[in-house]
Amino acid sequence: MIEEWSEFNVAMAGATAALVGLVIVASSVNIGEIIKSRTLTARLLAGIAALVLALAVSAISLVPGIDRFWFGVVTIFVTVLAAIFQVHATRLIATDPDPADQARPLKYLVGFLPLFAYLAAGALVWAGHPAGLYLAAAGCLLAIVSAIVVSWVALVEVLR
């Protein structure tokens, strides 16, 4: 069932790899200002981790002959690794002392969406349910959208 998704995964692996590079380059332009912020560095890192997660899952699915067991196990494992960065960013955002920050939950909740999709995808594929691959596709698209949103917001905040 995984092989049927090869064209989608080739496209997503290329797209996420390109986006990782673009986010890193765009961030490096203003890195001096970004590192002055208590939360921006962690948010950017969580966004990059989400893109790397999407890249990893797309690449894993392209391994010739990979079975559902290993796809599920590796997907869950790399999702947990990416979650470490999102949890760290969430802690920093939640404890940010700026009382004017009304959008605080939105700053970190968006980063958990692809993680939840990938965890469910890994578990479902591991169990042999093909719906897990649709969740993996949703996780990939959510990772791209959330990383773009986080990156854009971070880069705009630096210039304020």
Secondary structure, DSSP 4 states (H G I P E B T S, - for coil): --GGGHHHHHHHHHHHHHHHHHHHHHHHHTHHHHTTSSSHHHHHHHHHHHHHHHHHHHHHHTSTT--HHHHHHHHHHHHHHHHHHHHHHHHHHHT---TT-TTHHHHHHHHHHHHHHHHHHHHHHHTT-THHHHHHHHHHHHHHHHHHHHHHHHHHHHT-
